[in-house]
Every structure is written in C-alpha cells, then in structure tokens.
Amino acid sequence: MRIDTMAHVLNYPQKPLVGTRAMEYLRFRELPAGNNAIVAIMTYSGYNQEDSLIMNGSSIDRGFMRSVHFKSYMADEKRQGAQVVEEFRAPSWSKTYAMKRGDYSKLDNDGLINPGKQS
C-alpha cells in the first residue's frame, strides 16, 4: 500500500465540455481533473489589462477552484532520562520558546485536533 506524503486535491472537479480523441483513448472523462470556466477576453474600462484576471465573487464563494492541500507528518513522543520528556501538547505562550503566531484554539490538550471539530 502506498501512502503519499503530500496531496493537492480539487474539491469540485468537473468533466470537460469538449475533448480530443486522445482524451477518449485515455478515458480522461472518467477522472475529471479541472473546472469549466466561462472566460471573456476583453478590455476593462477602456484600458488594456495585461496579466490580470477578474472573477465573479459569488462563484468563488460557491467553491469555484477550491482545493485542499494535505501533508503527512511523522513524530514520536520520547522520554530522555528522568527529567526531560517530549510529549504532544497544546502550546502555551508562557512555556513555548519562539512560538509561531496562529490560531491554536481548535487543539485539544494533547495538541491534536479533535475529530469532527468544525472550523
């Protein structure tokens, strides 16, 4: 069994509207891997827009081009002697050196996210 360390997954893939003969031979339509976008190439307010993109806000809100990046990590808890213990815990601002800024409110006391926790 292969377990990848990283994956980039498109949330709402769609089948292409048009295709090529090669796509039919490769059965590309069975595994959609993109989004169908309606594109207009034109000037905006009378000026040339080079290398720009204007998108509909409601389509973005509905999940257009939304994707998720998964990355796996490996870590072990260790005991080194009688005094030093490495363990998983939710970080504390007073006890953690060089702690990165972020939202740690979703972490349980063991430092892991509770399954089923809503964002």
MMTF fields as JSON, N, C-alpha, C and O atoms, coordinates in Angstrom:
{
  "mmtfVersion": "1.0.0",
  "mmtfProducer": "UNKNOWN",
  "numBonds": 475,
  "numAtoms": 476,
  "numGroups": 119,
  "numChains": 1,
  "numModels": 1,
  "chainsPerModel": [1],
  "groupsPerChain": [119],
  "chainIdList": ["A"],
  "bondAtomList": [4, 2, 8, 6, 12, 10, 16, 14, 20, 18, 24, 22, 28, 26, 32, 30, 36, 34, 40, 38, 44, 42, 48, 46, 52, 50, 56, 54, 60, 58, 64, 62, 68, 66, 72, 70, 76, 74, 80, 78, 84, 82, 88, 86, 92, 90, 96, 94, 100, 98, 104, 102, 108, 106, 112, 110, 116, 114, 120, 118, 124, 122, 128, 126, 132, 130, 136, 134, 140, 138, 144, 142, 148, 146, 152, 150, 156, 154, 160, 158, 164, 162, 168, 166, 172, 170, 176, 174, 180, 178, 184, 182, 188, 186, 192, 190, 196, 194, 200, 198, 204, 202, 208, 206, 212, 210, 216, 214, 220, 218, 224, 222, 228, 226, 232, 230, 236, 234, 240, 238, 244, 242, 248, 246, 252, 250, 256, 254, 260, 258, 264, 262, 268, 266, 272, 270, 276, 274, 280, 278, 284, 282, 288, 286, 292, 290, 296, 294, 300, 298, 304, 302, 308, 306, 312, 310, 316, 314, 320, 318, 324, 322, 328, 326, 332, 330, 336, 334, 340, 338, 344, 342, 348, 346, 352, 350, 356, 354, 360, 358, 364, 362, 368, 366, 372, 370, 376, 374, 380, 378, 384, 382, 388, 386, 392, 390, 396, 394, 400, 398, 404, 402, 408, 406, 412, 410, 416, 414, 420, 418, 424, 422, 428, 426, 432, 430, 436, 434, 440, 438, 444, 442, 448, 446, 452, 450, 456, 454, 460, 458, 464, 462, 468, 466, 472, 470],
  "bondOrderList": [1, 1, 1, 1, 1, 1, 1, 1, 1, 1, 1, 1, 1, 1, 1, 1, 1, 1, 1, 1, 1, 1, 1, 1, 1, 1, 1, 1, 1, 1, 1, 1, 1, 1, 1, 1, 1, 1, 1, 1, 1, 1, 1, 1, 1, 1, 1, 1, 1, 1, 1, 1, 1, 1, 1, 1, 1, 1, 1, 1, 1, 1, 1, 1, 1, 1, 1, 1, 1, 1, 1, 1, 1, 1, 1, 1, 1, 1, 1, 1, 1, 1, 1, 1, 1, 1, 1, 1, 1, 1, 1, 1, 1, 1, 1, 1, 1, 1, 1, 1, 1, 1, 1, 1, 1, 1, 1, 1, 1, 1, 1, 1, 1, 1, 1, 1, 1, 1],
  "groupList": [{"groupName": "MET", "atomNameList": ["N", "CA", "C", "O"], "elementList": ["N", "C", "C", "O"], "formalChargeList": [0, 0, 0, 0], "bondAtomList": [1, 0, 2, 1, 3, 2], "bondOrderList": [1, 1, 2], "singleLetterCode": "M", "chemCompType": "L-PEPTIDE LINKING"}, {"groupName": "ARG", "atomNameList": ["N", "CA", "C", "O"], "elementList": ["N", "C", "C", "O"], "formalChargeList": [0, 0, 0, 0], "bondAtomList": [1, 0, 2, 1, 3, 2], "bondOrderList": [1, 1, 2], "singleLetterCode": "R", "chemCompType": "L-PEPTIDE LINKING"}, {"groupName": "ILE", "atomNameList": ["N", "CA", "C", "O"], "elementList": ["N", "C", "C", "O"], "formalChargeList": [0, 0, 0, 0], "bondAtomList": [1, 0, 2, 1, 3, 2], "bondOrderList": [1, 1, 2], "singleLetterCode": "I", "chemCompType": "L-PEPTIDE LINKING"}, {"groupName": "ASP", "atomNameList": ["N", "CA", "C", "O"], "elementList": ["N", "C", "C", "O"], "formalChargeList": [0, 0, 0, 0], "bondAtomList": [1, 0, 2, 1, 3, 2], "bondOrderList": [1, 1, 2], "singleLetterCode": "D", "chemCompType": "L-PEPTIDE LINKING"}, {"groupName": "THR", "atomNameList": ["N", "CA", "C", "O"], "elementList": ["N", "C", "C", "O"], "formalChargeList": [0, 0, 0, 0], "bondAtomList": [1, 0, 2, 1, 3, 2], "bondOrderList": [1, 1, 2], "singleLetterCode": "T", "chemCompType": "L-PEPTIDE LINKING"}, {"groupName": "ALA", "atomNameList": ["N", "CA", "C", "O"], "elementList": ["N", "C", "C", "O"], "formalChargeList": [0, 0, 0, 0], "bondAtomList": [1, 0, 2, 1, 3, 2], "bondOrderList": [1, 1, 2], "singleLetterCode": "A", "chemCompType": "L-PEPTIDE LINKING"}, {"groupName": "HIS", "atomNameList": ["N", "CA", "C", "O"], "elementList": ["N", "C", "C", "O"], "formalChargeList": [0, 0, 0, 0], "bondAtomList": [1, 0, 2, 1, 3, 2], "bondOrderList": [1, 1, 2], "singleLetterCode": "H", "chemCompType": "L-PEPTIDE LINKING"}, {"groupName": "VAL", "atomNameList": ["N", "CA", "C", "O"], "elementList": ["N", "C", "C", "O"], "formalChargeList": [0, 0, 0, 0], "bondAtomList": [1, 0, 2, 1, 3, 2], "bondOrderList": [1, 1, 2], "singleLetterCode": "V", "chemCompType": "L-PEPTIDE LINKING"}, {"groupName": "LEU", "atomNameList": ["N", "CA", "C", "O"], "elementList": ["N", "C", "C", "O"], "formalChargeList": [0, 0, 0, 0], "bondAtomList": [1, 0, 2, 1, 3, 2], "bondOrderList": [1, 1, 2], "singleLetterCode": "L", "chemCompType": "L-PEPTIDE LINKING"}, {"groupName": "ASN", "atomNameList": ["N", "CA", "C", "O"], "elementList": ["N", "C", "C", "O"], "formalChargeList": [0, 0, 0, 0], "bondAtomList": [1, 0, 2, 1, 3, 2], "bondOrderList": [1, 1, 2], "singleLetterCode": "N", "chemCompType": "L-PEPTIDE LINKING"}, {"groupName": "TYR", "atomNameList": ["N", "CA", "C", "O"], "elementList": ["N", "C", "C", "O"], "formalChargeList": [0, 0, 0, 0], "bondAtomList": [1, 0, 2, 1, 3, 2], "bondOrderList": [1, 1, 2], "singleLetterCode": "Y", "chemCompType": "L-PEPTIDE LINKING"}, {"groupName": "PRO", "atomNameList": ["N", "CA", "C", "O"], "elementList": ["N", "C", "C", "O"], "formalChargeList": [0, 0, 0, 0], "bondAtomList": [1, 0, 2, 1, 3, 2], "bondOrderList": [1, 1, 2], "singleLetterCode": "P", "chemCompType": "L-PEPTIDE LINKING"}, {"groupName": "GLN", "atomNameList": ["N", "CA", "C", "O"], "elementList": ["N", "C", "C", "O"], "formalChargeList": [0, 0, 0, 0], "bondAtomList": [1, 0, 2, 1, 3, 2], "bondOrderList": [1, 1, 2], "singleLetterCode": "Q", "chemCompType": "L-PEPTIDE LINKING"}, {"groupName": "LYS", "atomNameList": ["N", "CA", "C", "O"], "elementList": ["N", "C", "C", "O"], "formalChargeList": [0, 0, 0, 0], "bondAtomList": [1, 0, 2, 1, 3, 2], "bondOrderList": [1, 1, 2], "singleLetterCode": "K", "chemCompType": "L-PEPTIDE LINKING"}, {"groupName": "GLY", "atomNameList": ["N", "CA", "C", "O"], "elementList": ["N", "C", "C", "O"], "formalChargeList": [0, 0, 0, 0], "bondAtomList": [1, 0, 2, 1, 3, 2], "bondOrderList": [1, 1, 2], "singleLetterCode": "G", "chemCompType": "PEPTIDE LINKING"}, {"groupName": "GLU", "atomNameList": ["N", "CA", "C", "O"], "elementList": ["N", "C", "C", "O"], "formalChargeList": [0, 0, 0, 0], "bondAtomList": [1, 0, 2, 1, 3, 2], "bondOrderList": [1, 1, 2], "singleLetterCode": "E", "chemCompType": "L-PEPTIDE LINKING"}, {"groupName": "PHE", "atomNameList": ["N", "CA", "C", "O"], "elementList": ["N", "C", "C", "O"], "formalChargeList": [0, 0, 0, 0], "bondAtomList": [1, 0, 2, 1, 3, 2], "bondOrderList": [1, 1, 2], "singleLetterCode": "F", "chemCompType": "L-PEPTIDE LINKING"}, {"groupName": "SER", "atomNameList": ["N", "CA", "C", "O"], "elementList": ["N", "C", "C", "O"], "formalChargeList": [0, 0, 0, 0], "bondAtomList": [1, 0, 2, 1, 3, 2], "bondOrderList": [1, 1, 2], "singleLetterCode": "S", "chemCompType": "L-PEPTIDE LINKING"}, {"groupName": "TRP", "atomNameList": ["N", "CA", "C", "O"], "elementList": ["N", "C", "C", "O"], "formalChargeList": [0, 0, 0, 0], "bondAtomList": [1, 0, 2, 1, 3, 2], "bondOrderList": [1, 1, 2], "singleLetterCode": "W", "chemCompType": "L-PEPTIDE LINKING"}],
  "groupTypeList": [0, 1, 2, 3, 4, 0, 5, 6, 7, 8, 9, 10, 11, 12, 13, 11, 8, 7, 14, 4, 1, 5, 0, 15, 10, 8, 1, 16, 1, 15, 8, 11, 5, 14, 9, 9, 5, 2, 7, 5, 2, 0, 4, 10, 17, 14, 10, 9, 12, 15, 3, 17, 8, 2, 0, 9, 14, 17, 17, 2, 3, 1, 14, 16, 0, 1, 17, 7, 6, 16, 13, 17, 10, 0, 5, 3, 15, 13, 1, 12, 14, 5, 12, 7, 7, 15, 15, 16, 1, 5, 11, 17, 18, 17, 13, 4, 10, 5, 0, 13, 1, 14, 3, 10, 17, 13, 8, 3, 9, 3, 14, 8, 2, 9, 11, 14, 13, 12, 17],
  "groupIdList": [1, 2, 3, 4, 5, 6, 7, 8, 9, 10, 11, 12, 13, 14, 15, 16, 17, 18, 19, 20, 21, 22, 23, 24, 25, 26, 27, 28, 29, 30, 31, 32, 33, 34, 35, 36, 37, 38, 39, 40, 41, 42, 43, 44, 45, 46, 47, 48, 49, 50, 51, 52, 53, 54, 55, 56, 57, 58, 59, 60, 61, 62, 63, 64, 65, 66, 67, 68, 69, 70, 71, 72, 73, 74, 75, 76, 77, 78, 79, 80, 81, 82, 83, 84, 85, 86, 87, 88, 89, 90, 91, 92, 93, 94, 95, 96, 97, 98, 99, 100, 101, 102, 103, 104, 105, 106, 107, 108, 109, 110, 111, 112, 113, 114, 115, 116, 117, 118, 119],
  "secStructList": [7, 7, 7, 7, 1, 3, 3, 3, 3, 3, 1, 1, 7, 5, 7, 7, 1, 1, 7, 7, 2, 2, 2, 2, 2, 6, 6, 4, 4, 4, 1, 7, 7, 5, 7, 7, 7, 7, 7, 7, 7, 7, 7, 5, 6, 6, 5, 7, 7, 6, 6, 7, 7, 7, 7, 7, 2, 2, 2, 2, 2, 6, 6, 6, 6, 7, 3, 3, 3, 3, 3, 7, 7, 7, 7, 7, 7, 3, 3, 3, 6, 6, 6, 3, 3, 3, 7, 7, 7, 7, 7, 7, 6, 6, 6, 7, 6, 6, 7, 7, 7, 1, 7, 7, 6, 6, 5, 7, 6, 6, 1, 1, 5, 7, 6, 6, 7, 7, 7],
  "xCoordList": [0.836, 0.0, 0.88, 1.833, 0.563, 1.348, 0.647, -0.54, 1.377, 0.838, 1.681, 2.868, 1.069, 1.786, 1.981, 1.177, 3.051, 3.31, 2.645, 2.531, 2.198, 1.583, 0.537, 0.723, -0.562, -1.606, -2.26, -2.482, -2.565, -3.287, -4.563, -4.508, -5.722, -6.98, -7.955, -8.194, -8.514, -9.538, -10.874, -11.273, -11.578, -12.815, -13.957, -14.67, -14.153, -15.288, -14.817, -15.033, -14.178, -13.729, -14.914, -15.95, -14.744, -15.802, -15.253, -14.058, -16.147, -15.77, -15.636, -16.409, -14.676, -14.518, -15.701, -16.306, -16.026, -17.129, -16.775, -17.637, -15.527, -15.048, -13.829, -13.22, -13.479, -12.337, -11.656, -12.088, -10.6, -9.845, -9.962, -10.469, -9.498, -9.513, -8.604, -8.927, -7.48, -6.558, -7.208, -6.969, -8.029, -8.717, -9.68, -9.859, -10.291, -11.197, -10.422, -10.871, -9.251, -8.442, -7.905, -7.797, -7.572, -7.019, -8.098, -7.793, -9.369, -10.517, -10.434, -10.684, -10.082, -9.907, -11.216, -11.197, -12.338, -13.63, -14.04, -14.875, -13.467, -13.815, -13.22, -13.768, -12.117, -11.484, -11.323, -10.254, -12.362, -12.249, -11.174, -11.002, -10.453, -9.322, -9.245, -8.148, -10.367, -10.331, -11.701, -12.654, -11.787, -13.047, -13.333, -12.417, -14.6, -15.013, -15.282, -16.144, -14.555, -14.706, -15.185, -14.748, -16.075, -16.508, -15.591, -15.54, -14.874, -13.834, -14.166, -14.569, -13.999, -14.141, -12.818, -12.318, -12.26, -11.019, -11.393, -11.814, -11.241, -11.675, -10.992, -10.344, -11.136, -10.577, -11.557, -12.759, -11.029, -11.846, -11.681, -10.563, -12.736, -12.785, -11.912, -11.39, -11.746, -11.044, -9.539, -8.881, -8.973, -7.521, -7.159, -7.945, -5.975, -5.516, -5.181, -4.532, -5.628, -5.313, -4.366, -4.801, -3.116, -2.143, -1.93, -1.734, -1.972, -1.737, -2.661, -2.205, -3.932, -4.875, -6.058, -6.292, -6.796, -7.933, -9.001, -8.731, -10.201, -11.324, -12.309, -12.729, -12.675, -13.547, -14.817, -14.835, -15.876, -17.15, -17.028, -16.654, -17.343, -17.204, -18.118, -17.729, -19.332, -20.254, -19.8, -20.049, -19.137, -18.635, -17.492, -17.356, -16.684, -15.624, -16.246, -15.782, -17.306, -17.992, -18.609, -18.689, -19.041, -19.654, -18.615, -18.988, -17.334, -16.289, -15.576, -14.906, -15.686, -15.001, -13.49, -12.94, -12.829, -11.376, -10.874, -9.686, -11.749, -11.331, -10.607, -11.035, -9.509, -8.735, -8.192, -8.207, -7.715, -7.175, -5.784, -5.551, -4.873, -3.507, -3.315, -3.45, -3.002, -2.757, -1.267, -0.607, -0.744, 0.653, 0.743, 0.187, 1.435, 1.558, 2.865, 3.873, 2.822, 3.981, 4.178, 3.233, 5.391, 5.69, 6.401, 7.381, 5.916, 6.541, 6.316, 5.323, 7.241, 7.159, 7.341, 8.102, 6.641, 6.877, 8.044, 8.127, 8.95, 10.143, 10.36, 9.953, 10.997, 11.431, 12.95, 13.506, 13.614, 15.071, 15.507, 15.508, 15.865, 16.272, 15.072, 13.936, 15.328, 14.257, 13.573, 12.417, 14.248, 13.716, 13.118, 12.09, 13.738, 13.333, 12.314, 12.575, 11.154, 10.098, 9.616, 9.295, 9.562, 8.973, 7.582, 7.421, 6.58, 5.211, 4.401, 4.776, 3.287, 2.39, 1.449, 0.781, 1.396, 0.513, 0.129, 0.791, -0.947, -1.296, -0.253, 0.053, 0.303, 1.358, 0.833, -0.326, 1.699, 1.376, 2.317, 3.525, 1.768, 2.598, 3.668, 4.771, 3.371, 4.326, 5.437, 6.518, 5.192, 6.169, 6.871, 7.828, 6.423, 6.974, 7.876, 7.471, 9.106, 10.07, 9.865, 9.713, 9.859, 9.745, 8.491, 8.542, 7.375, 6.11, 5.594, 5.587, 5.161, 4.645, 3.249, 2.477, 2.927, 1.587, 0.597, 0.903, -0.58, -1.604, -2.773, -2.736, -3.795, -4.981, -4.86, -5.014, -4.584, -4.428, -5.672, -5.622, -6.781, -7.982, -8.649, -9.417, -8.386, -9.017, -8.27, -8.74, -7.108, -6.315, -6.805, -7.153, -6.829, -7.129, -5.875, -4.838, -5.963, -4.812, -3.648, -2.497, -3.936, -2.857, -2.195, -1.297, -2.619, -2.007, -2.544, -2.037, -3.561, -4.147, -5.555, -6.21, -6.016, -7.368, -8.351, -8.153, -9.407, -10.438, -11.186, -11.648, -11.317, -12.067, -13.503, -14.176, -13.959, -15.314, -15.406, -16.501, -14.293, -14.303, -14.563, -13.899, -15.513, -15.866, -14.972, -14.594, -14.638, -13.783, -14.581, -14.017],
  "yCoordList": [-1.179, 0.0, 1.241, 1.336, 2.175, 3.398, 4.528, 4.778, 5.196, 6.35, 7.552, 7.619, 8.497, 9.688, 10.629, 10.654, 11.402, 12.371, 13.706, 14.54, 13.925, 15.194, 14.963, 14.13, 15.702, 15.622, 16.986, 17.689, 17.353, 18.59, 18.168, 17.705, 18.323, 17.765, 18.883, 19.782, 18.824, 19.769, 19.337, 18.183, 20.251, 19.883, 19.526, 18.556, 20.272, 20.051, 19.885, 20.785, 18.759, 18.579, 18.369, 17.835, 18.798, 18.681, 17.993, 18.054, 17.341, 16.753, 17.872, 18.829, 17.78, 18.836, 18.886, 17.859, 20.09, 20.261, 19.732, 19.208, 19.865, 19.365, 18.487, 18.55, 17.676, 16.797, 16.487, 16.924, 15.735, 15.307, 13.792, 13.114, 13.288, 11.848, 11.15, 10.07, 11.773, 11.191, 11.097, 10.14, 12.088, 12.042, 10.863, 10.271, 10.526, 9.376, 8.073, 7.179, 7.959, 6.752, 6.598, 5.484, 7.718, 7.691, 7.667, 7.625, 7.694, 7.707, 8.871, 8.717, 10.012, 11.209, 11.656, 12.233, 11.405, 11.836, 11.061, 11.533, 9.891, 9.094, 9.666, 9.451, 10.384, 11.011, 12.504, 12.936, 13.302, 14.735, 15.375, 15.011, 16.331, 16.917, 18.428, 18.984, 19.108, 20.554, 21.165, 20.49, 22.462, 23.199, 23.818, 24.266, 23.844, 24.523, 25.984, 26.287, 26.87, 28.301, 28.991, 28.656, 29.946, 30.784, 31.998, 32.751, 32.182, 33.202, 34.206, 33.822, 35.488, 36.552, 37.307, 37.782, 37.416, 38.165, 39.508, 39.587, 40.558, 41.885, 42.946, 42.627, 44.193, 45.276, 45.633, 45.397, 46.197, 46.594, 48.097, 48.573, 48.823, 50.288, 51.005, 52.084, 50.428, 51.095, 50.983, 51.481, 50.361, 50.218, 48.75, 47.861, 48.509, 47.128, 46.58, 47.245, 45.375, 44.701, 43.553, 42.502, 43.743, 42.7, 41.843, 42.358, 40.534, 39.582, 39.832, 39.876, 39.995, 40.199, 39.267, 38.712, 39.105, 38.202, 38.787, 39.083, 38.953, 39.431, 38.275, 37.719, 37.918, 36.761, 37.176, 38.165, 36.413, 36.634, 36.202, 35.064, 37.108, 36.816, 35.712, 34.927, 35.634, 34.595, 33.205, 32.226, 33.104, 31.786, 31.339, 30.151, 32.28, 31.96, 31.517, 30.557, 32.219, 31.856, 30.464, 29.769, 30.055, 28.732, 27.626, 26.458, 27.956, 26.934, 26.745, 25.728, 27.679, 27.554, 27.54, 28.44, 26.527, 26.338, 26.099, 26.277, 25.704, 25.449, 24.112, 23.128, 24.091, 22.862, 22.754, 23.721, 21.567, 21.291, 20.694, 19.876, 21.107, 20.589, 19.728, 20.217, 18.451, 17.53, 17.234, 17.051, 17.187, 16.823, 15.97, 16.331, 14.847, 13.967, 14.243, 14.616, 14.054, 14.254, 13.009, 12.26, 12.795, 11.673, 12.227, 12.962, 11.88, 12.336, 11.282, 10.554, 11.205, 10.249, 10.978, 11.941, 10.511, 11.005, 10.214, 9.0, 10.908, 10.243, 10.643, 11.724, 9.772, 10.08, 9.952, 8.92, 11.034, 11.047, 11.261, 12.387, 10.203, 10.295, 10.482, 10.208, 10.947, 11.102, 12.46, 12.585, 13.482, 14.84, 15.313, 15.99, 14.972, 15.517, 14.585, 13.398, 15.14, 14.364, 15.134, 16.318, 14.473, 15.065, 14.485, 13.267, 15.342, 14.867, 15.843, 17.006, 15.363, 16.204, 16.935, 16.313, 18.274, 19.095, 20.321, 20.679, 20.955, 22.254, 23.257, 23.279, 24.085, 25.015, 26.105, 26.513, 26.556, 27.627, 28.797, 28.603, 30.014, 31.19, 31.388, 31.834, 31.071, 31.313, 30.263, 30.544, 29.061, 27.98, 27.619, 26.844, 28.159, 27.772, 28.875, 30.033, 28.499, 29.444, 29.561, 28.546, 30.783, 31.069, 30.441, 29.844, 30.582, 30.021, 30.849, 32.078, 30.177, 30.879, 31.403, 30.78, 32.556, 33.118, 32.259, 31.772, 32.074, 31.273, 31.055, 31.47, 30.413, 30.107, 28.677, 27.724, 28.53, 27.221, 26.814, 25.858, 27.518, 27.266, 25.934, 25.426, 25.356, 24.09, 22.866, 21.74, 23.074, 21.958, 21.52, 22.349, 20.207, 19.663, 19.728, 20.214, 19.242, 19.267, 18.428, 18.698, 17.402, 16.564, 17.163, 16.543, 18.361, 19.034, 18.618, 19.07, 17.763, 17.299, 17.853, 18.184, 17.952, 18.436, 17.312, 16.172, 17.648, 16.669, 16.295, 17.185, 14.994, 14.605, 15.126, 15.003, 15.701, 16.25, 17.695, 18.257, 18.314, 19.718, 20.6, 20.454, 21.506, 22.412, 23.641, 24.105, 24.166, 25.358, 26.622, 27.715],
  "zCoordList": [0.0, 0.0, 0.0, 0.773, -0.854, -0.964, -0.225, -0.436, 0.629, 1.333, 0.935, 1.255, 0.237, -0.199, 0.972, 1.904, 0.919, 1.976, 1.694, 2.592, 0.446, 0.083, -0.994, -1.881, -0.914, -1.94, -2.089, -1.103, -3.313, -3.611, -4.327, -5.467, -3.668, -4.149, -4.497, -3.69, -5.701, -6.136, -5.548, -5.708, -4.866, -4.166, -5.1, -4.842, -6.17, -7.06, -8.503, -9.315, -8.85, -10.238, -11.175, -10.778, -12.425, -13.429, -14.674, -14.963, -15.397, -16.677, -17.701, -17.658, -18.623, -19.627, -20.588, -20.895, -21.059, -22.006, -23.391, -24.096, -23.776, -25.067, -24.817, -23.749, -25.796, -25.621, -26.93, -27.997, -26.834, -28.006, -28.142, -27.249, -29.241, -29.452, -28.432, -27.939, -28.127, -27.149, -25.769, -25.031, -25.422, -24.133, -24.058, -22.994, -25.167, -25.196, -25.016, -24.299, -25.666, -25.527, -24.104, -23.59, -23.477, -22.118, -21.037, -19.845, -21.464, -20.542, -19.554, -18.358, -20.079, -19.257, -18.615, -17.528, -19.256, -18.723, -17.469, -16.697, -17.261, -16.082, -14.802, -13.721, -14.903, -13.742, -14.009, -14.441, -13.762, -14.035, -13.166, -12.003, -13.743, -13.035, -13.202, -13.167, -13.381, -13.556, -13.375, -12.986, -13.666, -13.605, -14.962, -15.651, -15.346, -16.567, -16.224, -15.399, -16.849, -16.598, -17.868, -18.969, -17.712, -18.83, -18.832, -17.859, -19.924, -19.993, -21.086, -22.183, -20.792, -21.79, -21.856, -20.836, -23.04, -23.221, -23.817, -24.972, -23.035, -23.465, -22.615, -21.618, -23.004, -22.204, -21.098, -21.213, -20.037, -18.896, -18.707, -18.511, -18.762, -18.622, -19.648, -19.364, -20.83, -21.915, -21.888, -22.802, -20.899, -20.812, -20.997, -20.671, -21.517, -21.641, -20.261, -19.453, -20.011, -18.754, -19.08, -19.551, -18.84, -19.126, -17.885, -16.785, -18.078, -16.993, -15.804, -14.661, -16.065, -14.966, -15.129, -16.202, -14.049, -14.038, -13.125, -11.961, -13.641, -12.847, -12.75, -13.764, -11.519, -11.321, -10.598, -9.865, -10.812, -10.155, -8.693, -8.409, -7.77, -6.345, -5.857, -4.992, -6.396, -5.932, -6.371, -5.667, -7.526, -7.936, -7.02, -6.73, -6.573, -5.614, -4.292, -3.677, -3.848, -2.603, -2.674, -1.662, -3.854, -4.02, -4.192, -4.307, -4.212, -4.236, -5.548, -5.726, -6.484, -7.77, -7.555, -6.92, -8.08, -7.994, -6.567, -6.298, -5.659, -4.278, -4.209, -4.812, -3.47, -3.332, -1.914, -1.152, -1.576, -0.246, -0.416, -1.306, 0.438, 0.427, 1.675, 2.796, 1.481, 2.587, 2.666, 1.643, 3.879, 4.077, 5.334, 6.371, 5.248, 6.411, 7.149, 6.549, 8.442, 9.304, 10.156, 10.401, 10.598, 11.479, 12.701, 12.574, 13.872, 15.109, 16.183, 16.153, 17.129, 18.233, 19.551, 19.642, 20.565, 21.918, 22.498, 22.315, 23.204, 23.736, 25.189, 25.614, 25.933, 27.3, 27.307, 26.929, 27.749, 27.782, 29.228, 29.725, 29.878, 31.275, 32.19, 31.802, 33.399, 34.389, 34.296, 34.702, 33.773, 33.8, 32.474, 32.474, 31.355, 30.059, 29.406, 29.213, 29.07, 28.426, 27.204, 27.304, 26.053, 24.85, 24.69, 24.615, 24.638, 24.503, 23.67, 23.515, 23.136, 22.352, 23.295, 24.121, 23.168, 23.984, 23.181, 22.207, 23.604, 23.029, 23.511, 24.703, 22.631, 23.045, 23.972, 23.888, 24.84, 25.782, 25.511, 25.372, 25.436, 25.146, 26.216, 25.9, 27.462, 28.545, 28.6, 29.118, 28.078, 28.198, 26.894, 26.912, 25.763, 24.465, 23.924, 23.828, 23.572, 23.021, 21.513, 20.834, 20.978, 19.541, 18.934, 17.858, 19.629, 19.138, 17.973, 18.035, 16.907, 15.736, 16.017, 16.746, 15.434, 15.58, 14.811, 13.723, 15.372, 14.721, 15.656, 16.815, 15.165, 15.955, 16.466, 15.702, 17.753, 18.374, 19.16, 19.935, 18.975, 19.772, 19.44, 20.257, 18.282, 17.893, 18.421, 18.257, 19.055, 19.558, 20.929, 21.769, 21.149, 22.469, 23.327, 22.876, 24.563, 25.467, 24.963, 25.307, 24.144, 23.623, 22.384, 21.815, 21.95, 20.813, 19.465, 18.438, 19.436, 18.184, 18.035, 19.024, 16.795, 16.534, 16.826, 16.406, 17.547, 17.868, 16.589, 15.875, 16.277, 15.073, 15.133, 16.157, 14.034, 13.982, 14.414, 14.434, 14.76, 15.192, 13.983, 12.956, 14.091, 12.997, 13.044, 14.12, 11.869, 11.811, 11.958, 11.932]
}
